[in-house]
Structure formats: C-alpha cells, structure tokens
Amino acid sequence: MLNSIVEMFSYDFIVRAFIVGVVISICAALLGVVLVLRRNSMIGDGLSHVAFGAFAIATVLNLTPLYFAIPVAIIVSFLILRLNQNSKIHGDSAIALVSASALAIGVMAISIIKGVNVDINAYLFGSILSVTTSDLVISSILGCIVILFFIFFYHRIFAITIDETFAKSIGLKVNYYQAILAIICSIVVVIGMKLLGSLLISSLIIFPCLTSMHLFKNFRQVIISSAVISVICFSVGLIASYLFSTPTGASVVIVNLVAYIICWLTSKLK
C-alpha cells in the first residue's frame, strides 16, 4: 500500500489536486465554523448550485468557466445577503430560491444548445483531472488570504459569529465583514467544486465544524480542530479514491461522515 501511495504522488495532476484540496479544506473549515454557528451553513450548497449554472453557461459560450463562475458566485452571494434582509424572505428560503433557479438555468443552457459536448457529472460530482495550474495558483493565494484574515481579525469574527447585535453595539462594521466572508465563500466553493462537484462541496464546509464541535467547546479550539480534521479527511479520501478507484468527491465525503460518526459516538460515551 505504501508503494501505491508513493506512486500516486508521482503524477502531477494528483499533486495539484492534493495541494488545491488541502488549501480548500482549510478555507472551507474556517468558513464553516462561522457559517454553522450563524446558521448559514446552507449558503455553501446554494453557491455551489450557482457555480454549476455559471460553469454550464460559460461552457456553452466558450468562456473560461473558473473566471466566469467566480464573479457570478460573488454577485449572487451579495444577492442572498440582500434577500436575507428582506422581511418576507429569510435564510433558507433565500438560498433555496437562488440555488434552484441557478441549477435549472445551468441544466437548461446545456440541454438546449446542440452540438456542445459537456460532461455534467464532472460539474455535479467533481473531477480530479480538471484541476489546473491556474487553480493551484488561485487556491494558494486564497488560502493565504483566508488564514491571514482569520488571524488578524479573529476577535471581530468571533464577535459577529457569536452575537451580531453585540458586535454592532460596539461599533463593528458587521455588513463589511459579512461581505468579505461572502466573497471568500464564493471563491472557495467555485474552486472546490472542481474537486468535489456542486452536490458535495458543501460537505467540506459543514462536516469538519460539526465533527470538531463534538470534541471541543471553545471557539478557538473548534476553528483549529476543524481545519485539521478537514485536511486529514480530504487526504484520506483522496488516497482511498486512488487505491480503490472510487470517485474522489464521494470518498472525501464518506471519510468526513465516518469521522463525524466516530466523534459523535465518542462524545456520547464520555
């Protein structure tokens, strides 16, 4: 098995996928703690459907999918925030409204344009072969930005996550930080869905946080452990997908699920 793992990392596309996956895992885990505690965890799922629609339209129009999907996802993330402020549309309703519409538009765009050969499964479930050098560069820059953002603005992030009203009362620009988190989340989802697909990328945001919350109660400990758990689960899932010839995205999600069940059982036994 060890020889197979060594052989696995002799392929350039797997090395690229591993680096991108580790960076995205860290970023998604950090964002996941904030989103889960703010009860906005499904925004990742909504943005992944938006990214699918953008990827499909870009493919049909012969545009670069990544560079088209990122600004679209950012714009839609602001739209979701705006809808959340609407007295008639809140939370999950806003996300469902936008995500279902984007998914339908993407499928329709592919189906009505004849002569376009598009593998929808690669968008829905991810493809390790689709990770490019530009994805590696963008994800590396993104990882540095996200980590530095959480380090330098930790106390502000803690305040707006735990008690938004209190954060506003002490003069924090809550909307400003929400906008930054929305932009980062959009980029993470768009890049990450190339590995896990639009149907599975939200698991990187949700699972590590829920798993670490069974082990720790302190906010700082949850953030750090979420990042560690996310990286470990992704690494194990990627290696398992290579050794057993299983889909990468599904393998990573199943490993995250197993980790969650183990930690849940451990907390119950304690």
N, C-alpha and C positions, 0 to 999 in steps of 0.2 A: 504493500500500500504506500509506503514512504517513497519508493521509487516512482510510483504513479503520480504522486503529488509533486515531486521534483520535476518530472516530465511535463506535468500540467503547466508549470510556470515557465517552461521553455518557449511557450507560444506567446507571441507579442499581444495578440488580441485578448488573451486571458489576463495578462499582466495589466493591460489597460483597463479591462473590466474590473479587476480586483482593486486597483487604485481608485477608480471612479466610485466603485461600490463602497469602499471604506469611507471615503470623503462624504458621500451622500448619506451613508448610515449615521455618521457623526452629526451632520447637519440636521437630518430628519429627526434624530433622537432629541437633540437640544430643542428644536422647534416643537416636537411632540409634547414635551413636558408642559410648555406654555399653553399649547392648544388644548390639551386634555384637561388641564386644571381650569382653563377658561371655558370649558365645554364647547370648544370649537373644533374638536378633533376631526369632524367630517369634512372640514374645508379642504383637506388634502385630497379626499376622494372626489369632491366636486371639481377641484382644479385639475385633477388627472383626467376627468372626462372632458374638460375644456381643452386640455392639451391634446387629447385624442382628436377632437374636432379640428383643432388648428393644424395638427400633423397631417390629417387627411386632406384638408383644403390646400395646404402647402404642396403636398404630393401631386394633387390634381393640377395645380397651377404651375408645377415645375419650379417651386421655390425651395430654398434650404429649410427643411422642417424645423430644425432647432432654433434658428434665428427668427423664424416666423412665430413659433409657438410661445417663446419666452415673453415677448411684449404683449401678445394676446392674453396669456395667463395673468400677467401683471395687471392689465386693464380690467379683466374680469374679477380679479381679487378685490380691486377697489370697488367694483360694482357690487360685489357681495357685501362688503363693509357698508356701502351706502344703503343697500336693501335692508341690512340688519337694523339700521337706524329708522327705517320706515315703521310706523306704528301698526301697519297691517301685515307686514311680512317680517318674520323674525327667524334667526338661527337656521335650523334645519330646513325650513320652508324655502328660504332664500337660496340655500345651497342646492336643494333638490330642483328648484325652478331653473337655475342656471345650468347645472350639470346635465340634467335630462335633455335640455334644449341643445346643448353643445354636442352631446353624444349623437343625438338624432341628426343634427346638421352634418356631422362628420360621416356617418354611415350613408346618408343621402347623397353627399357630394361624391363619394366613391362609387356608389351604385349607378348614378345617372350618367356619369362620364364614361362612355365606352372607349375601349382601347387602352385603358390605364391598368397596368398590372400592379396591384397593390396587395401585399400580404397583411390583411387586417389583424391576424393573430399576432404578428410581431408588435403591433401597437397595443393590442389588448393584454398580451401576456409577456411582452418583452423579448429581446433577442440579444444575447451576449455578443453576437457578431456585429451588431450595429454600433458598438461603442467606437468612436473615432478618436484621433489625436486631439482634435479641437474640443471634444467632450472632456478629455483629460485635462486640458489647459483651463477650460472654463470651470470645471469642478474643483480644481486645485485653488484657483483664485477665490471661488465661492467659499470653499472650506476655510481659508484663511480669514476671510471677511466675517463669516458667521462666528468662528471661535473668538476672534478679537472683539466682536460686538458683544458676545455674552460675557467676556472677561471684563471689559471696561464699563459696561452698562448693567452689570449683574444686579445691583441693588434696585435700579429703576425697573428692570424686567421683573424682578421679584415683586415689586410693589404693584405693578399693573396686572400681574398674574393673580396675586392673592386677593387684592382689594382695589378694584379700579376706582371706586368712589374716593377712597382714601388717597390714592395716587393723584387724583385731580385736586383734592383739597390741599395737598402740599405743593401744588404748582407744577406737577409733571405734565408735559405735553403728551397725553395719552394717545391722542389721534396720530401724532407724529411717530411714536414707537409702533403703533399698530400698523401704520403704513409701511414701515421698514420690515416688520415681520411678514407682512403680506407679500412684499416683493421677494424676500428671501424664500418664503414658502413656495412661491410660484416657480422660481428658478430650480429649487430642489426637486419639485415634482416633475418638471419638464425633463430635466436631465435624468432623474431616477427612473422615469417610466421607460426609458430605452433599455434598462436592465430588467425591471420587474413588470413593466406594462401598466397601462392605465387602471386595470382592475385590481392590481396588487400593491401598487406603490404606497398607498395609504397605510399599509401594514407596517412599513418602516417608521411611520410617524406614531402610530398608536401602540403597537406591541411592546417596544422597549420600555416606554414610560409605565405602562400598566404592570409589566413584569417587575421593574425596579421598585414600584410603589408597594409591592408585597414584601420587599426586603428592607426598605428604608422609609423613614417618615420625614426626615429633614429635606428641605427643598434642594439644598446644595448637593446632598448625597444622592438624591433622586436624579438630578441632572447628570452628575458624573457617572453614576452606575448605568444610566440609560444609554449613554454614549458607548460605554464599554460593552454592555450586553448587545447593543446593536451591531457593533463591529464583529464581535465573536460569532453571533448568529449568522451574519452575512458571510463571513469567512467559511464557517462550517457548511452553510447551504451551498456556496459556490463549489467547494471541494466535493461535496456529496453529489452535486449535479454532474460534475465531471466523471467521478468514479462510477456512478450508476446510470449515467446517460439519461438523467431526468431533467425536466425544464428548470432553468435557473431560478426564475421568479417563484415558482411553486415550491421549490426546495427551500429557498430562503424563508418563505412564509411559514412552512411547516416546521422548520427549526425554531423560528420565533414562537410558534404555537406550543411546541414541546417545552421550550424554556419557560413560557408563561405558566403552563400546567404544573411543571416541577416546582416553580417558586410559589405558586398558589397552594399546592399541597404542603409545601414546607411551612408556609405561614400558618396554615390550618393546624398542622401538627404541633407547632410551637404554642 
